[in-house]
C-alpha cells in the first residue's frame, strides 16, 4: 500500500512541473537570444575602434572631399545607395544636405564616421583618405549630434565628459574637466537649466534620460559633442523631434557652435539651412544640384520645388502671414499659419452644429448594446456560447479542487 508521504511527494512534484511548464517557452526564447547575443559579441569587427593602426595627424583643417563615391550596405549588396557622388565641404563653412528620405544623406554621415567602409578610397579629410586614419582618432575629431541622442543613466557631468574620450583631456584632473563641462554647457545654452536643478551638474538623468525634456536632452548631447572642440561637427536632424519652443533654443545653440568649425547639417526643414554656405540636394543616391539658397532658387530645379512645397518662397500668402529675420543658419519662425483651403466655411460649421443638436451622441449603455446586437444577429449563437463558457469557467475557478491530506 502506497504511503501518504509518497502520494504527497508525487503531488508536490506534479504541482511544481505544472507551474514550470508554462515558462518553458520563455526559457527556450532566452537561450536562443543569448546564443545570438554571444555570437555578436564574439564576432571580430573589421573596423576596430581600439586598434592603434592608422595615422594621427597633429592638426585638422576640416576640408572634406568626396570623389565618385558609390556604396551599398552589406545587408543589401544589390541595392546601391550612393551612385558616383562627388562634392566638397569647405573648412569652417556650413554645408547642408537636403533631399527626400532614402536619398543617401545619412549614409554619407555614416561613412565619414567610418561605421562602414566604402568600396574605394573616395573620402578624403584634408587631402588624406580616411582609410589611412586611425579610427579612434578620426571619431574624436568628427562629432555627431543625432535626432534622438543617447544619454547614459548617470549624472549630467558624466554624460558630457564622455565627449572627452579619445582626446588628451580624457584623463585630466577633475577641476579641468569641470571647467570644460561648464564652458561647453554655456555654448550649448544648457548651463542655465542645469544650474537651476537641485543637484546641478550632479543630477542623474534617469533611464534613457527620462527625467529630462527633449530640448534639455538635446542640449546636453550638443555639449557632449563640442566639449572637445572638434574641427568637424555633423548635425543629423538635430531639431526635428522637438517642439517649437525647444527647437528655437536648440537651434540657437547650434548656430553658436557652428561658427568656428566645419559643419555638415542634414535637414528636411529647409528654413533651418537657408543661410548655409553651400546646399547640396540629393535624390536617388545622386547629387542633383548644389549652391546657395538664392542660386538654387534661380535655377528653378529640385531645390526650388522643395522650397515651394514647404511654402518658403513667399508665393503663398495664406500659409505664412509673417516671417521673422532668420538666424545665422537660416531658421525661419512662422508666427501664424492660416490654412484657408482646408477650413470649413461658417455655413458648414453651423450645419454641423445643428446636426449634432438634432442627433445627440450621448446614449445609454443598454441602447448601445442593443444596437450592437441588432446589427450582428447572425452571431448570437457564438455570443451565447462564449457567455456560457465564461460562466462555467468562473464557477469552476471558484471551486477548490486541492486534495486534503491527513497525517
N, C-alpha and C positions, 0 to 999 in steps of 0.2 A: 504494500500500500504506500502510495506516494505521500511523503510528509508535507505538512503545511509549509514548512520552510522552503522546500523545493518549489512548491507552487508559487509562493510569494516571490522567490528569486526569478522564476520564469516570467511572472507578470511584470516585475521591475525591468527586466531586460527587454521584454517586448515593448513596454511603455517607452523606454529610452530610445529604442530603434524607431518607434513611431514618431518621436519628436525630432530625431535627427534626419529621418528620411526626407522631409520636405526641404531641408537645407542642402541636400546632396548636389542639386544643380548649381547652387552658389559656390560650393567647393570646387566643382568642375570648372566653372567660369573663372574663378580666381586662379586656379592652376594654369589654365590656358593663357590668361592675361599676364601672369608672372613669367611664363615661358617667353612670350613675345617681348616683354619689357627687358628681360635679361639678354635676349638676342640683340636688341637695340643697344644696350649698354656695352656689350662685348664687341660690337662692330667697330672696326677701326675707321676713323674718318679720313677722307682724302685731304681735308684741309684742317690740320691740327693747329688750333689757336695757341697751343702751348709750345709749339716747336720753335727752336731758335734759328732755323734756317731762313735765309732771305735778308735783303738789305734793310738797313735802318738809317736813312738819310738824316743829317743833322737839322735840316730846315725844310719846311713845306711852304711853297708859294701858293698853291691852290689851283693851278691850271689843269683842267681835265680835258682830255681829248679822246673822242670815240671815233674809230675808223672802221667802216664795213663790219659792224657788229651783227652777228647772227647767233641766235640762241634758241634752244628747245629744252624744256625741263626734262630731267632724267625719267620722270614718271610718264611723260608723254613725248617720247622721242620723235614721233611722226608729226607733231604739231609744232611748227616754227612760230615762236612768239615774237622774235625780233628778226627783221629781214634787212640786212645790209644798212644798218643805222649809222649815220655819221653826223657829228656835231661837235662843238667846242664850248666849254664852260670857262669863262674868263675869271681870273683870280680877283677876289674882293668885289665881285659883282653878284647880283641876284638873277638867277636863271630859273624860269618857271616851265614846268612840264604840264601841259593840258591835253585833253582829249577824252574820248569815251572810255568807259571801263573795259579792261581787257586789251588795251592798245599797247601795253608794254612799258608804261611809266614806272610802276613799282618794280618791275623786273630789272630795270637799269639800276635802281637803288640797291637791289639785292646783289647785283654783280659788282657794284662799287664796294659794297661791304664784304665781298668775297664769300657770300653764302653759297654761291655756285661758281663754277669755272666756265667761262665762255669757250667756244670751240677754237678760237685763235687768239693771238695776242693783239687785241683790238682796243683795250682800255689802257690809257696812259695817265699817270699823275706826274706832272712836271717833267714830261718827256721820258719817263721810265714806265715800263709795263708794270701793272700792279701784280702780275705773276712773279716778278722779281723781288717784291717787297715782302717783308715779314708780316704775317697775318695779324699778330697781336699788335705790332707797331702800327699797321695800317688802320686797324679798327680804333686805336686810341687817338688817331688824328682825324678820323671821319666819324662824327657823332650823328645819331639819328633820333628824331622825335617823331613817333608814330601817332596814328589816330587814337589808338587805345593803349596808352603806356602801361607798363607792368611795374608795380611797386611791391617791395617785399614787406612781409608782416614784421616790421621793425620800426625804429624811430625815423623821423624825418631826416635827422642828421646822418644816420647810417645810410639811408637810401640815396641821399645826394652825394655822399663820399664814394659811392660805387662808381661815379664818373671819373675817379682818380685812378682806377685800376689800369695798370699798364703804363702809367706815367711815372715821372721821377718823384711825384708827391704822394705816391701810394703809401709809402711808409713814413711820411712826415709826422712830426710831433702833433699832439692834439691841438695846441694853440694855432699852429699854422693852418691845419685843416679847417678848424672852426672859422678862422678869418676868411678862408677861401669860400666856405659854405655860405657865410653871411653875404659876401660880395656877390656870389652867384645868385642868391635869392633876391637881392636888390635889383640885379639886372633882369631877372625874370619876373619882376613885380610880385614876388611871393613873400617878401620879408614882412610886410605889414600884417597879413593874416596869420603868419606863423608866430610872430611876436605877440599877437593878441591871444594866442592859445595859452591855456593854464601852464602847460609844461614846455612851451616854446618849441625849440628845435628837438627836444627830447620826447615829443609827443609821438605815440605809436599810431601808425596809420591804419592798423587793423588788417584783417584778412582781405586781400585784393583791394586794399586801400578803401575799405568800406566806410571808414569814419571820415572820409573827405569827400567833398563835392567834385564834380567832373572838372571844373575850372581849377580848383586847388590842386588836384592830382596832376593836371597837365602842366601847371606852372612848376611844380616840384620836378617833373620829368624834364622840363626845359632847363631848370637849374642844374640838374644832374648832367645834362648833356654839355653845358657850357662851362662847368666848373674848371675843366682842364684847359680852357681857352683853345678849342680845336680850330684849326685853319679851315676846315670844311664842315659845313652843317647841312644836314639833309632833313627836310620837313615833309613828311608824307601825310597829307590831310590832317594837319595838327589841330585844326579848329572845327572840323566838320561835325564832330559829335557833341558840340557844346551848344548851349542856348545862346540867345543874342547877347545878353549882358556878359556872360563868361567869355564868349567869343571875342568881344571887344577888348576885354582886359588881356586875354592871352595873345591876341593879335598885336596889341601894343608892346607886349614883352618880346614877341618875335621880331617886330620891327626894330626894337632896340638892339637885340643880339645879332641881327643880320647885317649890321652896318660895316663891321670891320673884318669880315671873313667871306670866303666863297660859300654861297648859299644856293641850294637847289630846292625849289618849292614845287610840290605836287599839289594841285588844287583842281577841284571841279567848280568851285565858286570863282568865276573869273574876276569878280570885283576885288578879290584879295591879291591879284597879281598884275593889275593894270599898270602899275609903275615899275614892274620888273625891267631890268636892263635888256633881257632877251627872253622871248616867249617861244617855246618850241612846241608845235602842235603835232601830236601823234595820232595815228589811225591805222588799224590793222597791222601793227608791228612796224610801221614805217614812219619816217619824218615827213609830214605833209608840207609844212612851211614853218618858217621862223622869222622873228623880227620883233620890233617893239609893238606896243599896243596900237599906236596910230598907223604904223606902216602896215600891219596886218589888216586893219580895218579898211584902209585904202585899196587893198588888193581884192576885197570882196570875195575871199575864199572860205576855207573851212572855219577859220577863227572868227570871221565876221558872222558866219552862220551861228556859231555857238554864242556869240555876244548877243545877236538878235533874239536867239531862243531864250536867253536869260534877261532880256529887256534892259541891257546895259548900254545900248547905242543911243538912247534918247528918242526913239521913234514912237514909242507907245506911251502916251500921256496918261492913260488910265491906270497903268501899273505902278509907276513911281511918280509921286507928285512933288517930292522934294529930295534932293541929294546933297549930303554934306561933303565937305572937302575930303578927298581920300588921304589915307595915311601914307607913310613912305613906301609901303609895299602895295599901295593902291586899294586899300579896303574902302568900300563904299557902304554906308549905312542907310537903309531906307526908313524914313520916319513914318511913312504911312503908305499902305498898299491898298488900293481900291480895285477890287475885282468886279467890274461892272458887267462883263459879258455873261458871267455865270450867276449873277444875283437875281433873286426873284423880284418881280415888279410889285408895287403896292397892291394892285388888284389881286395878284396871285396869293399874296400873303393874307389878304382879307378873306379870299375864298377858302384858303386852307384853315384859317381860324374858325370860320363859320361851320365848315365841315366837321371840325373837331368838337364844336359845341353840340351839333346835332347827333353825333355818334361818339359819345364819351368812351374812352379807352378803359376806364376802371370797371372791372367786372368781378363778381364774386367767384370764389374757388369752385363752387358747385357748378356754376354756369360754364366756366372754362372746361371743367372735367366733362360735363355733358356734351359740350361742343366737340371735344376731342373724341369721345366715344362714339358720338353720332357720325363723325366723318370717317371712322375706322371700324364700322360694324363687322367687316369681314374678319377682323382679328379678335373678336370677343372670346372665342374658344381658347385661343392662345393666352389671353389675359386671365381667363378663369383658371386655366391650368397652372400658370405662374403663381396666381394668388393662392391656390390650394397647396402647391408645393411649398410656398413661403410659410403658410400656416402650419403645415405638418413639420417642416424643419424647425420652426420656432418652438413647437411643443416638444419635439424630441430633444432639442438642446436644453430645455428646462428640466428634463428628467435626468436624474443621477444614476448612471449605469455602473459606477465603480463598484467592484466587489468588496464585500465586507468580510474581513478575515478575523478569525478568532484564534487566540493563542491559549 
